[in-house]
């Protein structure tokens, strides 16, 4: 087969770089492949070093006057000579060449020269931006350069090939991917190359769309809204006359689109399942370096779109669904599956979408998904949120476990794996959603009397308007003198309320505090009634069922949006600053009536688990709420990584995890 697999950083397509395509990414310049040893350097050409720049720069400078010549033939010839000179330059050489001003001159020829000059200039530019970020930014800052580059696709087949290669080198940079998307006609041109280009051009163009989609959901939406883009990807993904690489990048691009909740309905209407996933899954011949990865991507795409539906097409491909557990294990250990290295978030979202479907629960449990869930929960609990473990979301994992507890074999297996201890530790957390899911799973496992109670707390959350801060501070001092500790609105509950060295957001701090206190004091005043932030705090307290004690700081009546938690008759009169002792006494009596802990130890601990199974209202799996599809990570991660309290030993410390150690997979997963 002619031509290598496409990869950012390509200069020419006269050598095969299949074996380099999925090497572990380097810490720096991670999106660009670079040779790593002498043999690989030799395949690229001369294996130049930084010292060779002194030889190339004079030759480049010598040709700049020719590039500026009014003779179009002479300028085209000079541009072609620069192509030859830059075919094997190093990153440092490219950077030095970019500082000579040659890119600006080449861009001018590309915009106004003859067809031959434009092609040669574009070819030279594609070489110079292959591995040099500064040259990429320099090119995109030249007005009209991207439009001129795009227009070359219609000049000739060679022009189309050069455009696809240059685009591939540019979109490896996230900011430049956005710039390409916003260039008029760029995505339409790339989609046209996927649909009608030659083999190597088709590969590069499909890879461009794959990278653009993976750079963010906004890019994905622009690709999906591009005329003929979906049709081009569908055609290439299932076409027999395409190379395996072109099919791989096409189905991978469709899988990236399926991760975006905004696009799922339009993808279903475009018949992605019927036209692409079903034909790929029905293929009997699984030979080929990429075929196994292509079929797995088809399974993930179908799972993202219809995994929870009883009539999903995947019911006829249960073995492929069960294989996702092994693919997840390979992703966690940064190993290839079917010559393709999957990301954690890619597979996790598919498994999460499948978990509510009773049709697959038995197969997934037999494939040891629950064992792997324990590993993934441990990774989500880890303070590391980057690197190979990126994409682990605690809430998604707990929801998966919750759904599997409805299966008798699943509940029995999780008990055997000491899952009860894990869930009990999580059920003590301040994070309301994690706590709710853990308690729901415990309930389904049959542990209805041992669900952990929330520890008795003496904290009161004080919700107030900033204009009333002086009055509220006096009240807080009076409460503290009686042994009641307080958390003021806008303050962090604890000194360790940080994530990765950064302060947590106000909304997260509010939700964590309100979920962990004995009661919420709502300090109503004229300014409180019209404050948007105060309204948010009051509504959240109502939603989570927190005990609310309303106080009146002035003659204002509670606003209408407070009617469910603060009727006028229930409010404690705190308008007189001289009677704060009486106000504190009434607050204490109210806490006793509600069965809450008080400062002197009276009252009973609040059992946050109210004796009935928690309701699971986390999200609509059909995509009504967006999941964290965009950075290649599902859902908001702000609550996901919660450290284990010091008082609780790690519940999974006794679990011998071959997956986490990076050892060989269980042989039973290979089938």
GIJO-V545164 format. One line per field, one symbol per residue. ss: DSSP state (H for helix, E for strand, L for the rest). A space follows every 10 residues. Layout:
ss=???
This chain:
ss=LLLLLLLLLL LLLLLLLHHH LLLLLLLLLL LLLLLLLHHH HHHHLLLLLH HHHHHHHHHH HHHHHHHLLL LHHHHHHHHH HHHHHHLLLL HHHHHHHHLL LHHHHHHHHH HHLLHHHHHH HHHHHHHHLL LLHHHHHHHH LLLLHHHHHH HHHHLLHHHH HHHHHHHHHH HLLHHHHHHH HHLLLHHHHH HHHHHHLLHH HHHHHHHHHH HHHHLLHHHH HHHHLLLLHH HHHHHHHHLL LLLHHHHHHH HHHHHHHHLL HHHHHHHHHL LHHHHHHHHH HHLLLLLLLL HHHHHHHHHH HHHHHHLLLL LLHHHHLHHH HHHHHHHHHH HHLLLLELLE LLLHHHHHHH HHHHLLLHHH HHHHHHLLHH HHHHHHHHHH HLLLLLHHHL LLLHHHHHHH HHHHLLLHHH HHHHHHLLHH HHHHHHLLLL LHHHHHHHHH HHHHHLLLLL LLLLLLLLEE EEELLHHHHH HHHHHHHHHH HLLLEEEELL LLLLLLLEEL LEELLHHHHH HHHHHHLLEE EEEELHHHHL LHHHHHHHHH HHHLLLLEEE EELLLLLLLH HHLLLLLHHH LEELLLHHHH HHHHHHHHHH HHHLLLLLLL LLLLLLLLLL LLLLLLLLLL LLLLLLLLLL LLLLLLLLLL LLLLLLLLLL LLLLLLLHHH HLLLLLHHHL L
